[in-house]
């Protein structure tokens, strides 16, 4: 009986310790900045959210109804933002054509509440001048 109790306590303590890194990550990620972009095309709005990254080339551009691609990039580490860049591409049958890049650099306002980072932007591209609209908010918790 004592061996069984010891064995169960070991399993329980292992299970508890194995969840600590996950809990620590969840606590850390809750304090990380969040960039949220609202992208509208043809009357439909998609919300694209991103956190901090160290490599802008590993971030994929998000498809917007097969007509555009939108890529929000927030580079930094340890809760600090080095820069934010927003990219928009017009999709053609051959390739994606870059049509917009916006860059934002520190200092960024420290806020627990999301605030408007960008203006409301309207982008036009293609033979029939298709319109993509977006604006982004930033929730920057770093001290």
C-alpha positions as CSV (number, residue, x, y, z in Angstrom):
1,X,0.0,0.0,0.0
2,X,2.8,2.4,0.9
3,X,4.5,1.7,-2.5
4,X,1.2,2.4,-4.3
5,X,0.8,5.7,-2.4
6,X,4.4,6.7,-3.2
7,X,3.9,5.8,-6.9
8,X,0.7,7.9,-7.1
9,X,2.3,10.8,-5.4
10,X,5.2,10.7,-7.9
11,X,2.8,10.6,-10.8
12,X,0.8,13.5,-9.3
13,X,3.9,15.6,-8.7
14,X,5.2,14.9,-12.2
15,X,1.9,15.9,-13.7
16,X,1.9,19.1,-11.6
17,X,5.5,20.0,-12.6
18,X,4.9,19.3,-16.2
19,X,2.1,21.9,-16.3
20,X,4.3,24.6,-14.8
21,X,6.0,25.6,-18.1
22,X,2.6,25.8,-19.8
23,X,1.3,28.0,-16.9
24,X,4.4,30.2,-17.0
25,X,4.0,30.6,-20.8
26,X,0.3,31.4,-20.4
27,X,1.1,34.0,-17.8
28,X,3.9,35.5,-19.9
29,X,1.8,35.6,-23.1
30,X,-0.9,37.4,-21.2
31,X,1.5,40.3,-20.6
32,X,2.8,40.3,-24.2
33,X,1.7,43.0,-26.7
34,X,-1.1,42.1,-29.1
35,X,-1.6,43.7,-32.5
36,X,-5.1,43.2,-33.9
37,X,-6.0,44.3,-37.4
38,X,-9.5,44.6,-38.8
39,X,-9.3,44.0,-42.5
40,X,-12.4,44.6,-44.7
41,X,-13.0,43.5,-48.3
42,X,-16.3,43.2,-50.1
43,X,-18.3,44.0,-47.0
44,X,-16.7,41.2,-44.9
45,X,-14.3,42.0,-42.1
46,X,-11.6,39.6,-40.9
47,X,-9.7,40.1,-37.6
48,X,-6.0,39.2,-37.9
49,X,-4.2,39.1,-34.6
50,X,-0.4,38.7,-34.0
51,X,2.0,38.8,-31.1
52,X,5.7,39.4,-30.9
53,X,8.0,37.6,-33.3
54,X,11.8,37.5,-33.8
55,X,11.7,36.7,-37.5
56,X,9.5,38.6,-39.9
57,X,10.1,36.1,-42.7
58,X,8.4,33.3,-40.8
59,X,5.1,35.2,-40.6
60,X,2.7,34.3,-43.4
61,X,0.5,36.8,-45.2
62,X,-3.2,36.0,-44.6
63,X,-5.5,35.4,-47.6
64,X,-8.3,37.9,-47.9
65,X,-11.0,36.3,-50.1
66,X,-8.5,35.3,-52.9
67,X,-8.0,39.0,-53.9
68,X,-5.6,40.4,-51.3
69,X,-3.1,39.2,-48.7
70,X,-2.4,41.1,-45.5
71,X,0.6,40.6,-43.2
72,X,1.0,42.3,-39.8
73,X,4.5,41.9,-38.3
74,X,5.4,42.9,-34.8
75,X,9.1,42.3,-34.0
76,X,10.5,42.4,-30.5
77,X,11.3,40.3,-27.5
78,X,10.6,40.1,-23.8
79,X,7.4,42.2,-24.1
80,X,9.2,45.0,-25.9
81,X,8.3,46.0,-29.5
82,X,11.2,46.9,-31.8
83,X,8.9,47.8,-34.7
84,X,5.6,47.1,-36.4
85,X,5.2,46.7,-40.1
86,X,2.0,46.1,-42.1
87,X,2.0,44.8,-45.6
88,X,-0.7,44.4,-48.2
89,X,-0.5,42.5,-51.4
90,X,-2.8,42.3,-54.4
91,X,-3.2,38.7,-55.7
92,X,-2.9,38.0,-59.4
93,X,-2.9,34.7,-61.2
94,X,0.9,34.8,-61.4
95,X,2.1,36.4,-58.2
96,X,1.2,38.7,-55.3
97,X,2.0,42.4,-56.0
98,X,3.0,44.5,-53.0
99,X,0.7,47.6,-52.8
100,X,1.3,48.9,-49.3
101,X,3.7,49.0,-46.4
102,X,3.3,50.9,-43.2
103,X,6.0,51.1,-40.5
104,X,5.6,52.1,-36.9
105,X,8.5,52.5,-34.5
106,X,8.8,53.1,-30.7
107,X,7.9,54.6,-28.4
108,X,4.5,52.9,-28.2
109,X,2.0,53.9,-25.6
110,X,1.8,51.6,-22.6
111,X,-1.8,50.5,-22.2
112,X,-3.8,47.6,-20.8
113,X,-6.6,48.6,-23.1
114,X,-6.3,48.3,-26.9
115,X,-5.9,51.6,-28.6
116,X,-6.0,52.7,-32.3
117,X,-2.5,52.4,-33.7
118,X,-3.2,53.1,-37.4
119,X,-5.7,55.3,-39.1
120,X,-8.5,53.8,-41.2
121,X,-6.8,53.0,-44.4
122,X,-8.3,52.3,-47.9
123,X,-6.1,50.6,-50.5
124,X,-7.1,50.3,-54.2
125,X,-5.6,47.8,-56.6
126,X,-6.3,45.8,-59.8
127,X,-7.9,46.6,-63.1
128,X,-11.3,47.4,-61.4
129,X,-9.7,49.1,-58.4
130,X,-10.8,46.7,-55.7
131,X,-10.8,48.2,-52.3
132,X,-9.2,46.8,-49.1
133,X,-9.7,48.7,-45.9
134,X,-7.9,48.1,-42.6
135,X,-7.1,49.6,-39.2
136,X,-5.1,48.1,-36.3
137,X,-5.2,48.4,-32.6
138,X,-2.4,47.7,-30.2
139,X,-2.6,46.4,-26.6
140,X,0.9,47.1,-25.3
141,X,1.4,45.9,-21.7
142,X,5.2,46.1,-21.4
143,X,6.4,48.4,-18.7
